[in-house]
Amino acid sequence: MNFFSKDEKIELNVTGMSCGHCEARVKEALLNIKGVKKAAADHQAQKAVVTVEKDKVGRKDLAAAVEAAGYGAS
């Protein structure tokens, strides 16, 4: 692990995704947050993995964006 990294990976449980279109909506919502560098969503696993700038974006910010897109997040 690189202790000097400015990035952090956060994994969210996302409910309500049922297809690739849902994955794209969740990914877009996450990428629209300032400080998010990468985002991927998987409807089969009901998860999203997000790479963020450490100490700039938190789990609550990510969950709020997913919820605003119409999905559940924790």
N, CA, C and O atoms as CSV, one atom per row, in Angstrom:
chain,resi,resn,atom,element,x,y,z
A,1,MET,N,N,0.840,-1.181,0.000
A,1,MET,CA,C,0.000,0.000,0.000
A,1,MET,C,C,0.886,1.246,0.000
A,1,MET,O,O,1.872,1.318,0.734
A,2,ASN,N,N,0.533,2.197,-0.808
A,2,ASN,CA,C,1.280,3.439,-0.892
A,2,ASN,C,C,0.656,4.460,0.054
A,2,ASN,O,O,-0.464,4.918,-0.172
A,3,PHE,N,N,1.384,4.816,1.116
A,3,PHE,CA,C,0.845,5.742,2.105
A,3,PHE,C,C,0.833,7.187,1.612
A,3,PHE,O,O,0.265,8.062,2.266
A,4,PHE,N,N,1.449,7.435,0.480
A,4,PHE,CA,C,1.495,8.783,-0.068
A,4,PHE,C,C,0.443,9.000,-1.152
A,4,PHE,O,O,0.367,10.075,-1.745
A,5,SER,N,N,-0.355,7.989,-1.404
A,5,SER,CA,C,-1.385,8.087,-2.434
A,5,SER,C,C,-2.423,9.134,-2.049
A,5,SER,O,O,-2.817,9.242,-0.888
A,6,LYS,N,N,-2.849,9.888,-3.025
A,6,LYS,CA,C,-3.886,10.893,-2.800
A,6,LYS,C,C,-5.256,10.359,-3.194
A,6,LYS,O,O,-6.248,11.085,-3.135
A,7,ASP,N,N,-5.312,9.097,-3.594
A,7,ASP,CA,C,-6.566,8.478,-4.011
A,7,ASP,C,C,-7.009,7.433,-3.000
A,7,ASP,O,O,-6.201,6.848,-2.278
A,8,GLU,N,N,-8.302,7.220,-2.973
A,8,GLU,CA,C,-8.890,6.213,-2.095
A,8,GLU,C,C,-9.999,5.509,-2.864
A,8,GLU,O,O,-10.756,6.148,-3.594
A,9,LYS,N,N,-10.094,4.194,-2.700
A,9,LYS,CA,C,-11.191,3.435,-3.315
A,9,LYS,C,C,-12.279,3.223,-2.283
A,9,LYS,O,O,-12.019,2.830,-1.146
A,10,ILE,N,N,-13.505,3.492,-2.707
A,10,ILE,CA,C,-14.662,3.284,-1.842
A,10,ILE,C,C,-15.627,2.362,-2.574
A,10,ILE,O,O,-15.949,2.589,-3.740
A,11,GLU,N,N,-16.080,1.334,-1.892
A,11,GLU,CA,C,-17.055,0.401,-2.465
A,11,GLU,C,C,-18.412,0.660,-1.824
A,11,GLU,O,O,-18.534,0.715,-0.600
A,12,LEU,N,N,-19.412,0.818,-2.653
A,12,LEU,CA,C,-20.779,1.039,-2.184
A,12,LEU,C,C,-21.664,-0.131,-2.567
A,12,LEU,O,O,-21.502,-0.712,-3.640
A,13,ASN,N,N,-22.588,-0.473,-1.706
A,13,ASN,CA,C,-23.660,-1.390,-2.063
A,13,ASN,C,C,-24.742,-0.533,-2.699
A,13,ASN,O,O,-25.174,0.462,-2.117
A,14,VAL,N,N,-25.178,-0.916,-3.891
A,14,VAL,CA,C,-26.193,-0.147,-4.614
A,14,VAL,C,C,-27.371,-1.057,-4.900
A,14,VAL,O,O,-27.209,-2.136,-5.468
A,15,THR,N,N,-28.551,-0.623,-4.507
A,15,THR,CA,C,-29.757,-1.411,-4.755
A,15,THR,C,C,-30.580,-0.770,-5.851
A,15,THR,O,O,-30.563,0.447,-6.035
A,16,GLY,N,N,-31.299,-1.608,-6.574
A,16,GLY,CA,C,-32.217,-1.119,-7.590
A,16,GLY,C,C,-31.687,-1.163,-9.013
A,16,GLY,O,O,-32.438,-0.895,-9.951
A,17,MET,N,N,-30.419,-1.494,-9.201
A,17,MET,CA,C,-29.885,-1.608,-10.568
A,17,MET,C,C,-30.319,-2.946,-11.148
A,17,MET,O,O,-30.226,-3.979,-10.484
A,18,SER,N,N,-30.799,-2.922,-12.406
A,18,SER,CA,C,-31.230,-4.179,-13.016
A,18,SER,C,C,-30.657,-4.410,-14.415
A,18,SER,O,O,-30.913,-5.448,-15.026
A,19,CYS,N,N,-29.874,-3.435,-14.928
A,19,CYS,CA,C,-29.373,-3.574,-16.297
A,19,CYS,C,C,-28.167,-2.660,-16.523
A,19,CYS,O,O,-27.755,-1.915,-15.633
A,20,GLY,N,N,-27.623,-2.736,-17.714
A,20,GLY,CA,C,-26.488,-1.901,-18.081
A,20,GLY,C,C,-26.825,-0.420,-18.074
A,20,GLY,O,O,-25.976,0.413,-17.757
A,21,HIS,N,N,-28.074,-0.089,-18.425
A,21,HIS,CA,C,-28.490,1.317,-18.395
A,21,HIS,C,C,-28.432,1.852,-16.962
A,21,HIS,O,O,-28.013,2.986,-16.734
A,22,CYS,N,N,-28.848,1.044,-16.020
A,22,CYS,CA,C,-28.789,1.434,-14.605
A,22,CYS,C,C,-27.334,1.666,-14.189
A,22,CYS,O,O,-27.024,2.641,-13.505
A,23,GLU,N,N,-26.455,0.765,-14.606
A,23,GLU,CA,C,-25.030,0.926,-14.302
A,23,GLU,C,C,-24.521,2.264,-14.835
A,23,GLU,O,O,-23.793,2.977,-14.145
A,24,ALA,N,N,-24.905,2.600,-16.059
A,24,ALA,CA,C,-24.457,3.850,-16.679
A,24,ALA,C,C,-24.981,5.061,-15.913
A,24,ALA,O,O,-24.255,6.041,-15.743
A,25,ARG,N,N,-26.211,5.012,-15.454
A,25,ARG,CA,C,-26.777,6.134,-14.683
A,25,ARG,C,C,-26.053,6.318,-13.362
A,25,ARG,O,O,-25.763,7.444,-12.958
A,26,VAL,N,N,-25.761,5.214,-12.690
A,26,VAL,CA,C,-25.043,5.287,-11.413
A,26,VAL,C,C,-23.629,5.819,-11.646
A,26,VAL,O,O,-23.163,6.697,-10.919
A,27,LYS,N,N,-22.955,5.288,-12.657
A,27,LYS,CA,C,-21.594,5.732,-12.971
A,27,LYS,C,C,-21.575,7.226,-13.285
A,27,LYS,O,O,-20.720,7.955,-12.783
A,28,GLU,N,N,-22.508,7.680,-14.107
A,28,GLU,CA,C,-22.563,9.097,-14.475
A,28,GLU,C,C,-22.799,9.972,-13.243
A,28,GLU,O,O,-22.164,11.016,-13.091
A,29,ALA,N,N,-23.709,9.550,-12.368
A,29,ALA,CA,C,-23.989,10.321,-11.152
A,29,ALA,C,C,-22.737,10.448,-10.294
A,29,ALA,O,O,-22.469,11.510,-9.732
A,30,LEU,N,N,-21.975,9.369,-10.193
A,30,LEU,CA,C,-20.761,9.386,-9.384
A,30,LEU,C,C,-19.675,10.241,-10.027
A,30,LEU,O,O,-18.993,11.000,-9.338
A,31,LEU,N,N,-19.512,10.123,-11.334
A,31,LEU,CA,C,-18.470,10.885,-12.026
A,31,LEU,C,C,-18.749,12.391,-12.035
A,31,LEU,O,O,-17.838,13.186,-12.265
A,32,ASN,N,N,-19.987,12.782,-11.788
A,32,ASN,CA,C,-20.326,14.202,-11.746
A,32,ASN,C,C,-19.949,14.872,-10.429
A,32,ASN,O,O,-20.116,16.082,-10.282
A,33,ILE,N,N,-19.448,14.107,-9.484
A,33,ILE,CA,C,-19.017,14.656,-8.204
A,33,ILE,C,C,-17.568,15.119,-8.329
A,33,ILE,O,O,-16.701,14.361,-8.764
A,34,LYS,N,N,-17.316,16.364,-7.945
A,34,LYS,CA,C,-15.953,16.879,-7.981
A,34,LYS,C,C,-15.090,16.067,-7.005
A,34,LYS,O,O,-15.442,15.892,-5.838
A,35,GLY,N,N,-13.970,15.583,-7.506
A,35,GLY,CA,C,-13.074,14.779,-6.686
A,35,GLY,C,C,-13.154,13.289,-6.990
A,35,GLY,O,O,-12.326,12.514,-6.511
A,36,VAL,N,N,-14.148,12.883,-7.786
A,36,VAL,CA,C,-14.242,11.483,-8.201
A,36,VAL,C,C,-13.394,11.310,-9.449
A,36,VAL,O,O,-13.566,12.030,-10.432
A,37,LYS,N,N,-12.471,10.345,-9.405
A,37,LYS,CA,C,-11.574,10.113,-10.531
A,37,LYS,C,C,-12.051,8.983,-11.435
A,37,LYS,O,O,-11.946,9.078,-12.658
A,38,LYS,N,N,-12.573,7.919,-10.843
A,38,LYS,CA,C,-13.067,6.764,-11.602
A,38,LYS,C,C,-14.295,6.214,-10.888
A,38,LYS,O,O,-14.440,6.336,-9.671
A,39,ALA,N,N,-15.166,5.610,-11.673
A,39,ALA,CA,C,-16.336,4.949,-11.093
A,39,ALA,C,C,-16.730,3.781,-11.979
A,39,ALA,O,O,-16.656,3.859,-13.205
A,40,ALA,N,N,-17.143,2.715,-11.349
A,40,ALA,CA,C,-17.649,1.546,-12.065
A,40,ALA,C,C,-18.821,0.988,-11.258
A,40,ALA,O,O,-18.788,0.963,-10.028
A,41,ALA,N,N,-19.843,0.548,-11.963
A,41,ALA,CA,C,-21.012,-0.038,-11.313
A,41,ALA,C,C,-21.288,-1.404,-11.929
A,41,ALA,O,O,-21.048,-1.618,-13.118
A,42,ASP,N,N,-21.793,-2.324,-11.117
A,42,ASP,CA,C,-22.099,-3.681,-11.564
A,42,ASP,C,C,-23.487,-4.048,-11.043
A,42,ASP,O,O,-23.677,-4.242,-9.842
A,43,HIS,N,N,-24.457,-4.141,-11.961
A,43,HIS,CA,C,-25.827,-4.424,-11.520
A,43,HIS,C,C,-25.984,-5.837,-10.981
A,43,HIS,O,O,-26.822,-6.066,-10.108
A,44,GLN,N,N,-25.208,-6.780,-11.474
A,44,GLN,CA,C,-25.322,-8.153,-10.978
A,44,GLN,C,C,-24.807,-8.274,-9.547
A,44,GLN,O,O,-25.394,-8.987,-8.732
A,45,ALA,N,N,-23.720,-7.585,-9.242
A,45,ALA,CA,C,-23.158,-7.615,-7.890
A,45,ALA,C,C,-23.827,-6.588,-6.976
A,45,ALA,O,O,-23.649,-6.618,-5.758
A,46,GLN,N,N,-24.617,-5.660,-7.592
A,46,GLN,CA,C,-25.259,-4.578,-6.838
A,46,GLN,C,C,-24.226,-3.750,-6.067
A,46,GLN,O,O,-24.411,-3.427,-4.894
A,47,LYS,N,N,-23.123,-3.414,-6.768
A,47,LYS,CA,C,-22.033,-2.652,-6.163
A,47,LYS,C,C,-21.519,-1.588,-7.116
A,47,LYS,O,O,-21.688,-1.673,-8.333
A,48,ALA,N,N,-20.892,-0.590,-6.529
A,48,ALA,CA,C,-20.152,0.420,-7.289
A,48,ALA,C,C,-18.809,0.594,-6.604
A,48,ALA,O,O,-18.731,0.612,-5.376
A,49,VAL,N,N,-17.764,0.722,-7.386
A,49,VAL,CA,C,-16.427,0.981,-6.862
A,49,VAL,C,C,-15.991,2.329,-7.416
A,49,VAL,O,O,-16.020,2.567,-8.624
A,50,VAL,N,N,-15.588,3.202,-6.505
A,50,VAL,CA,C,-15.290,4.574,-6.872
A,50,VAL,C,C,-13.899,4.954,-6.367
A,50,VAL,O,O,-13.564,4.701,-5.209
A,51,THR,N,N,-13.093,5.561,-7.236
A,51,THR,CA,C,-11.796,6.091,-6.837
A,51,THR,C,C,-11.955,7.593,-6.684
A,51,THR,O,O,-12.364,8.291,-7.612
A,52,VAL,N,N,-11.621,8.078,-5.486
A,52,VAL,CA,C,-11.803,9.496,-5.167
A,52,VAL,C,C,-10.502,10.101,-4.660
A,52,VAL,O,O,-9.583,9.393,-4.249
A,53,GLU,N,N,-10.449,11.424,-4.698
A,53,GLU,CA,C,-9.341,12.125,-4.066
A,53,GLU,C,C,-9.545,12.017,-2.560
A,53,GLU,O,O,-10.586,12.407,-2.032
A,54,LYS,N,N,-8.542,11.485,-1.880
A,54,LYS,CA,C,-8.623,11.268,-0.441
A,54,LYS,C,C,-8.927,12.578,0.283
A,54,LYS,O,O,-8.365,13.624,-0.039
A,55,ASP,N,N,-9.807,12.504,1.247
A,55,ASP,CA,C,-10.203,13.634,2.099
A,55,ASP,C,C,-10.983,14.727,1.369
A,55,ASP,O,O,-11.199,15.800,1.932
A,56,LYS,N,N,-11.411,14.477,0.126
A,56,LYS,CA,C,-12.211,15.471,-0.595
A,56,LYS,C,C,-13.629,14.977,-0.839
A,56,LYS,O,O,-14.563,15.773,-0.932
A,57,VAL,N,N,-13.786,13.675,-0.942
A,57,VAL,CA,C,-15.090,13.075,-1.206
A,57,VAL,C,C,-15.281,11.929,-0.224
A,57,VAL,O,O,-14.384,11.107,-0.036
A,58,GLY,N,N,-16.442,11.879,0.394
A,58,GLY,CA,C,-16.721,10.818,1.350
A,58,GLY,C,C,-17.841,9.903,0.907
A,58,GLY,O,O,-18.522,10.165,-0.084
A,59,ARG,N,N,-18.022,8.842,1.642
A,59,ARG,CA,C,-19.064,7.856,1.366
A,59,ARG,C,C,-20.453,8.510,1.309
A,59,ARG,O,O,-21.272,8.152,0.462
A,60,LYS,N,N,-20.713,9.456,2.198
A,60,LYS,CA,C,-22.027,10.118,2.229
A,60,LYS,C,C,-22.288,10.882,0.936
A,60,LYS,O,O,-23.409,10.877,0.427
A,61,ASP,N,N,-21.259,11.538,0.402
A,61,ASP,CA,C,-21.395,12.274,-0.859
A,61,ASP,C,C,-21.758,11.316,-1.995
A,61,ASP,O,O,-22.629,11.604,-2.816
A,62,LEU,N,N,-21.077,10.185,-2.023
A,62,LEU,CA,C,-21.309,9.193,-3.076
A,62,LEU,C,C,-22.715,8.608,-2.962
A,62,LEU,O,O,-23.438,8.496,-3.952
A,63,ALA,N,N,-23.087,8.241,-1.743
A,63,ALA,CA,C,-24.416,7.662,-1.524
A,63,ALA,C,C,-25.513,8.649,-1.914
A,63,ALA,O,O,-26.519,8.257,-2.506
A,64,ALA,N,N,-25.324,9.922,-1.589
A,64,ALA,CA,C,-26.326,10.943,-1.929
A,64,ALA,C,C,-26.497,11.054,-3.441
A,64,ALA,O,O,-27.619,11.202,-3.926
A,65,ALA,N,N,-25.415,10.985,-4.179
A,65,ALA,CA,C,-25.486,11.079,-5.643
A,65,ALA,C,C,-26.217,9.876,-6.234
A,65,ALA,O,O,-27.032,10.021,-7.145
A,66,VAL,N,N,-25.919,8.689,-5.710
A,66,VAL,CA,C,-26.591,7.473,-6.183
A,66,VAL,C,C,-28.083,7.541,-5.877
A,66,VAL,O,O,-28.912,7.174,-6.709
A,67,GLU,N,N,-28.414,8.007,-4.691
A,67,GLU,CA,C,-29.819,8.115,-4.302
A,67,GLU,C,C,-30.541,9.162,-5.153
A,67,GLU,O,O,-31.703,8.974,-5.512
A,68,ALA,N,N,-29.867,10.250,-5.472
A,68,ALA,CA,C,-30.479,11.286,-6.316
A,68,ALA,C,C,-30.738,10.754,-7.734
A,68,ALA,O,O,-31.614,11.258,-8.437
A,69,ALA,N,N,-29.976,9.740,-8.149
A,69,ALA,CA,C,-30.171,9.122,-9.456
A,69,ALA,C,C,-31.295,8.075,-9.425
A,69,ALA,O,O,-31.661,7.520,-10.461
A,70,GLY,N,N,-31.832,7.814,-8.239
A,70,GLY,CA,C,-32.974,6.908,-8.126
A,70,GLY,C,C,-32.654,5.515,-7.618
A,70,GLY,O,O,-33.472,4.607,-7.768
A,71,TYR,N,N,-31.502,5.324,-7.029
A,71,TYR,CA,C,-31.084,4.009,-6.529
A,71,TYR,C,C,-30.769,4.109,-5.045
A,71,TYR,O,O,-30.581,5.205,-4.516
A,72,GLY,N,N,-30.712,2.970,-4.379
A,72,GLY,CA,C,-30.342,2.939,-2.973
A,72,GLY,C,C,-28.835,2.750,-2.849
A,72,GLY,O,O,-28.211,2.122,-3.704
A,73,ALA,N,N,-28.253,3.293,-1.786
A,73,ALA,CA,C,-26.800,3.152,-1.600
A,73,ALA,C,C,-26.464,3.098,-0.111
A,73,ALA,O,O,-27.075,3.772,0.718
A,74,SER,N,N,-25.469,2.270,0.189
A,74,SER,CA,C,-24.950,2.208,1.561
A,74,SER,C,C,-23.481,1.825,1.534
A,74,SER,O,O,-22.852,1.717,2.587
